[in-house]
Amino acid sequence: MITLRLSIMMFLQFFIWGGWFVTLGTYLANTLSASGGQVGMAFSTQSWGAIIAPFIIGLIADRYFNAERILGVLHLIGAALMYMMFQAQDFSQFYPFVLGYMIAYMPTLALVNSVSFGQMQDPSKEFGKIRVWGTIGWIVAGLVISYAFSWDSSAAIADGMLRNTFMLCAVASLALGIFSFTLPATPPKGAGEKTGLNDVLGIDALAMLKDRNFLVFFLSSVLICIPLAFYYQNANPFLTEIGVENATGKMTLGQVSEVLFMLLLPVFLNRFGIKLTLLIGMAAWVLRYVLFAYGNADEGIALLLIGIALHGICYDFFFVSGQIYTDAKASPKIKSAAQGLITLATYGVGMLIGFWVAGQITDAYALETGHSWADIWVFPAGFAAVVLVLFLLLFKGEKVSTDAK
C-alpha cells in the first residue's frame, strides 16, 4: 500500500513537470510572441529554482517540518501559480509567475526522494521501482498533450490551445498538494542540528576540486549543460515549427530511452570504465544535434527520432554516471555535500548560462518566418565536440567503485 502511494506521488510529480515544461518554448513563441531571449529567461527559472532549492531544503525542511507537509504546501502554492500562468496574456505577466512556480517546484524534487527514502529498508533496491513511475508520468503527460487532446497540432497551437497545459498541470498540482498530506509522516532529519551555508551549498566538497581529474569532470559538467539547455529550450519549438505532427508525444521517446539506458549503465561502467562511459555520453550530444541539423519532417524524420531517442545515452551516460563518479570520489562525510555541489553547478550555474546562450543563438538565426534551425543546432553540436575533446585529453582513466551504497 505504501509502495502504491509513493508511486502515485512520483507519477504526479513528474506528470506536472512534463505536462508544461516540454511545450513551454513553443507556447511562449507562438501564443505570447516571446523572443528567443525571453524564452531563455523563462527556462532559466529552472536554474534559479535549483539555486534557491538548497536553502529551502537545507535550512528549513530538514530542520523544522515534515517532508510530506512542506511537499503538500509547495504543490498547493504551485497550483495557484500555474493557474496564474494559464491566465497570463503576455510575457511580462507570465514571467513572475513561472519564476515563482519554479522556486516552489524545484525543492519538491528532493522532497519526494526524502519521503520515499524514509519508508524504505534498502533504497538501493527499492527506490528504482518507485522512481520509474516519475518517468512514466512524464511520458503520459506528453502522450496526453499530443494524442488525447492534440494541443500541439499546428491548428491548435495557432488557436492558443497550449495554454490548456497550464490548467491541466494546475489541477494535477492541486491533487498532489492534497494527496501529499496523506503520505507517511517523514519527520525532519536535522531537527536540533546546526545547519550552515557550508552544508547547504556543498562548500565542504570544494576541496575535491584539488583532484585534477575531478576538476576536469566538474568543469566539463558545467560546460556540457550549455548544449543540454538547447535541447530543453528548443527541441519542441523546432519540431513543431518544421511540421512534425504530435511532436510532444514523439519526444517521450527520450524518456523511454532514459529508462532503457539506465538499466544498461551499470554494464557500461563495469566493462568500459568511467572515462569511456562519460565520453560516450558527450559524443551522443554531438551526434544528436548533427541529426537535428540535417533532419526534417518528411524523409528526414528518422534522423529526428534517433536524435530524440539518444536522450537516454546523453543524460544517463553523462549525468547519472557523473553522480556515481562523484559519490565514489567523495569521502563518507561529504557525499551529500558533493552531490549538492555538482547539482548546483550543473542545473544551477551551467543551465543558467546555457539557457541564456540558447536564447541569444536562437534570436541570431531568426528569420521573417521561423528560424534557420540547421545553423542553430550546429552551435551546440560544435560546443559539445570541443568539451568532448578537452575531456578526452585532460581526464585520466581511473578505477572507481560503482557499487550501490
Secondary structure, DSSP 4 states (H G I P E B T S, - for coil): -HHHHHHHHHHHHHHHHHTTSTTHHHHHHHTS---HHHHHHHHHHHHHHHHHHHIIIIIIIHHHS-HHHHHHHHHHHHHHHHHHHHH--SHHHHHHHHHHHHHHHHHHHHHHHHHHHTT-S-HHHHHHHHHHHHHHHHHHHHHIIIIIS-TTSHHHHHTTGGGHHHHHHHHHHHHHHHHHTTSPP---TTTT----HHHHHTGGGGGGGGSHHHHHHHHHHHHHHHHHHHHHHHHHHHHHHTT-TTHHHHTTHHHHHHHHHHHHHHHHHHHHHHHHHHHHHHHHHHHHHHHHHH--SSTTHHHHHHHHHTHHHHHIIIIIHHHHHHHHHS-GGGHHHHHHHHHIIIIIIIHHHHHHHHHHHHHHTB-SSSB-HHHHHHHHHHHHHHHHHHHHHHPPP--------
